[in-house]
């Protein structure tokens, strides 16, 4: 009988095997090896990332457009800072759906959440007296890039198993093979390079530099907005109190991230309830990082 892992390697490099089928084969291997982090990752790729954060390779940059009722989508120009925030998009759709989207020859479009959409349309109305629905446009090449990234990671994992002598002869794994794999830590989500991260299961998780950068950026954004008086008095007073909490934690040698996260949640609620407009849009990325 064939061995599971060599078959998975062959499937990963065989272009006639669809990415959906490849993931299903990988799911069989991950389940039989009892590796829960890989089961979770593969399941998310097959079913979509709708309740958890997406891996870095699923973040793409869209083109900001507006839906012109006569001419169709046209470019929508915003300040560089705002455009950078608005065009950073997280691809949450499952791989089977992405494979269908990849067939598009006219571009792929995604609408904004209702609060951001309303704020942007209000900006357009004030600028040129006409409000068109904003959208983000993506190319099929970008979608294909996400899918290819997934295939590459399955291949890298399967090759790593082969290197360790974990083959799955007779479509099953020995206890020794399972123990060999369970001594490893495979993490597909936090991707700083092109390869999967492999390490010992005793690896410790610490707060990332991205969290500190988001905290500093959010503090600076709120401080400038309050100083420039770009909000109503009630909103300013609420944000001043939250800002003081963030500044105190940022200055501490041992910031309490539970407090920072709770404060970020409070700021998000305040901006949403008060229709924070542009400030809410600008703060969104930082808040999502801190709440992630």
N, C-alpha and C positions, 0 to 999 in steps of 0.2 A: 504494500500500500504506500502511497506517496506520503512525504513528510510535509507537515503544515507550513513550517516557516519557509523552506525553499520554494514552495508553491506561492506563498505570499510575495516573496521577492520577485519571482517570475511575473506574477500578476501586476506588480507595481511598475514594471518596465515594459509591459505589454500594452500598447496603445489601444488594442481592441477590447481590453477589459475596461469597462466604464469606472469612473471614480466612485460611484455609488456601490457597485459590486465589490470594488477593492475594499471599501470601508466595511462592508458586511463580512468579508473574509477576515479582515483585521479584527473585527469584533469577536468572531469565533475564537481566534487565537488569544486575544486579551482575556476573554472569559475563561477559557480553559487553563490559562496560566494564573488566573485569579489576581489580576492587576487592576484594582478599582479605578485608579486615576486615568488609565488608558481606556477603560470601559466608558467612563464619564466623558472623556474627550471625543471618542468615536461616536458615542450616542449624540452628543451635541452637534457634531458635524453632520450626522444623518437626520437629526430632527430639528436643528436650529438652536441658536443662542437667544432665547427669549426671556430668561430669568437670571442669567449670569453674565459676567463680563466677557467680552470677546478677546481672543488672542490677538497679539499685535499684528499678525499677518492679515487679519480681517479688517484692519483699519485702512481705508483708502481715501484719496482726496477727490472730491467731486467738483464739478463746474457749476457755479452759481448762475441760475437762469430764472426767467420770469415767463409765465404762460401768457403770451399775447393772443387774445381771442381771434385775431385776424391773421397774423403772420406765424403763429406757433411759438415755441420757446425761443426767447431771445436772451442775450447775455444781460445779467443784472450786476451792476457794479456797486461794490461797497468798499469801505475803507479797508486797507490791507489787514489791520488787526481784526476787524469783524469778519472779513472774508476767510481768514485763517481759521477762526473758530467755527464758522458756519459750514465750511467745506470739509471738515474732518468728519468722516462718516464711518460708522461701525456696521459691517455687513453681518446681519444676524440670520439670514435665510439659510436653510439646510442645503447641503451640496446638491441633492437631486433638483431642487428648485433653481439653484444657480446654474446648473447645466442647461436648464430650459432658457433662462435669461440670456445665457451666452450666445444663443442663436439670433438675438436681435441685431438687426442691421441699421436701425435708426437711433440707437442709443437707449439707455436704461435710465429711468427717472424715479426719484423718490421725493415725497413731500415731507415737509417739516411738521413737528408736533404743533398742535393748534395754537398754543401760546406764543411760540416763536413765529409762526406764520402770521398771526395777527399783528405782532410787533413790527415785522418787516413790511407788511402791507400798509401799516400806518405810516412808516417811514417813507414809503414810496408816494403815498397820498400827499404828505407834507412837502415832498421834494418836487414832484411834477404834476400833482393833482390827479393822478391816476394810479389805482392800486391793482396790480396783477398778482396772481398767485405765484409765490416763489417755489422753485424746485431745485434739486440737485441732479445734474446729469452725469452719468458714468458711461464708460465705453465697455464693450464686450471683452476687450483685452484685459481690463482691470479685473473683471469677474473671473476670467480664465486664470489670471495670476493667482487668485485665492485658491482655486481648485488645484492648480499645479503645486502650490505650496503644501496642500494637504497630502497629495500623492507623494511628494518628496519626503515628508515626515514619516509616512507609513514605510517607505522604502528604507530610510535611515534606521528606523526602529527594527525592521526585519533583518537588516544587515548586521546590526548590533547583536541581535539574538544569535545569528549564525556564528558570529565571531566568538561568542561565549559558549558555543556548542549546544545551544538550545534549538532543537530541530523539530520536535514533535513527530517522530517516526510512528507510522501506523495511525496517524491522525490523533494521537494522544501524547501527553507529556508525562514524563516520569516525575516522581517526587523530587529528585535531585534537580531536574530542570526547573521545576516550579520554585524551589528554594533559591536557585541561582538568580532567577529573575526578581524574586521578592526582596533580595538584598540590594536591588537597585532602585533608584528614584528617577522615574521618567516624568518630565514635565513639559508638555507641549504648549502651554498657554503663555508663559512669560518668556517671550522670544526676543532676545537682543540681537541675534544673528540669524543665519539661515538654517541652523541645525537644531535638533531637539537637545534638551539639556538632560544629561545623565549623571547621576551622582548617588551617593549613599543615602539610605532611607533616614539617616540621622541628621540630614541637612536641616538647619534652622532657618526659619523665615524671619526677616527683619523688615522694618519700614523702609520703603524704597526712596531713592533720591527724587523720583517723580512725585512722591507725596509731599516732600519738603518743598520742591519747586512749585507745586500747585498751591501749597499753603502760603508761600511768600508772594506768589502772583495774586492770589485772592486778597491778601491783606493790602497790597499796593493798589489794586483795583478799587476796593471799598474806600480806602483812605482818600484817593484822588476824587472819587465820586462825591464823597461827603464834603470835602474841602471846596469843590467847585459848585456845590449846591444844586446838583442835577436831580433833585428829588424833593418831594413834599416833606414838611417838618416831621410828621408822625413817622414816616418811613426812615428819615434820617436818624431820629432818636433811637429807633429799634436797632438799626444797623450799627450805630455807634457803640451800643452795649455789646453786640456780638463781636464787633471789631476789637474791642478791648480784650475780650476773652481770647481771641485768636492771637493777638499780639503778645499777651502774657505767656501763652503756651509756646509760641515761637521763640521767645527769649529764654525759656527754661532750658537747662542742660539736659533734662529728661522730659520732653513734652509728653503729655498724657493724650494719646491718640483717641481714646474713648471720648474725652471732652471735645477734642477737635472735630471728631465725626458728628457728635451731637450738635455742636455749634453750626457746622456746615449744613446739617439737616434743617436747623432752625432758620438759617439765612435763606435756604432754598424755599422754605414755606413762606417766609416773609415776602420775598420777591414775587412769588407766584400769586399770593393773595392780594398783593398791592399792584399787580400788573407792572412789574419792574421794567418792562420795555427793553431798551438797549442794554441796560445794566444786567438784566436777567440773562440776556443772550451772552454777553461777555463773560459772565460768571459761570455759565453752565458747565464748561469743560472742567474748570477747576473744582467745582462742587462735585461733579461726577467722579473725579479722581479721588477726592477725599472721602466720598461716600462709598467708593467701590469696595 
